[in-house]
Amino acid sequence: MDNLAVNPIIDHHLNTRADIKTAVRKCLHDGPTKIVFTKVDGTIREMICTLNADILEEHDALPKESEDGSKRKVNEAVIRVYDLEKEDWRSFRVDNLYSCSPYTAAEAN
């Protein structure tokens, strides 16, 4: 976890993957969030994403159940999010996270 940056969401008091995941998910549920992480291919990616139900509904992106009723297997090492720029679901590995912070409309300009 040495690659985590100190910021309003992730700080030095969060030292387990579970603590970090909980803090990041809270930010994502609160609204648009700017995530910076290392992709599997080694490149750094910045993503504006959310798990906020109101925003997901606006984008018609609420998670849907599979046709056969089966549940998606949960991988505790990743967080699945809705990418607001690509308008699709993406995921990132918690261990590859550099920073997480609330995203405001002012940052878009």
N, C-alpha and C positions, 0 to 999 in steps of 0.2 A: 504494500500500500504506500510505498515511499513516493510514488509519482503524484500523489494527490496534492493539489494546490490548496492553500488556505484561502477561504472565501466565505461569504455569509452562510452558506449551506454546509459545506464540508470544512471542518476545522480539526485541529490537533486532538480534540477530545473524542472524536469519532475514530476508534481504532480497530473496529471489526467490520467485516463486509456487511453484516446484518445492520449495524448502526448506520453505516454510510447509505446502504440501500433504503433504509427507512427514511432518512433525511432527504434523500434525492426524490423518493416517491412522494413525500409530503409536498415538496416544492412543485413537482409535476402536477399534482392534484390541485394545487392552488392556482395554477395558470401557466401561461407560456414560460418556458424555461430554456436558458441557453446552456447547452451541454458541450464540453470540449473533452474529447477522448481520442485514444489511439485505436485506429481500426486494426483488424486482424492482419492486414497487409503492411502495417507499420506506419501508415500515413496518419497525420493528425486531422481530425474532422471536428468542425463546429456545427452543431445542429440546434435549431429552434424547434422545440417539441413540447408535448403536453400529455397529461392524462386527465385533464379537467373535463368532467362529464358535459358541462354546458358547451364548451368549445368543440368537443367531439361530436355532440349532437348537431351543432351548426355546420360541421363538415360532413355530416352523415357518415361518421366513422366510429360509431359505437360498436364495441366488439360484438360479433354475432356468433351464435352457437353453430357448430358444424352440422351439416345435414343429417349425419348419422347419430348425432347426440353425444359423440365422444368429446372428451375434454382434451385440450392442448396440454402436453406434458410441460410442467413448469421447470425451468432451469434456474436455480437459485443464483447462478453466477452472472446472469444477464438481467437487464431491465428492458422490457418491450414498451415502446412509446410511439405516439403518433407524430410524425415529422410534419410540421406546419408548412414548410417550404416545398417539400416533395409530395405532400398530401398523400402519404402512405405510411404504413406501419414499418418501423425499423427497430433495431435493438442494439445495445452496446454492452460490453462486459464491464461490470462494476470495477474490477481490478485495473481496467485500462482508463478509468475516468481521471481527468485532470482537474476539471472544475465544473461547477453547477451553480447557476445564479438565476434569479427571476429575470425575465426578459420583458422590457417595456417597449411600448410603441415608439418612444423617443429614440431608442437605439436603432430602429429600422431606418431612420432618416439620416 
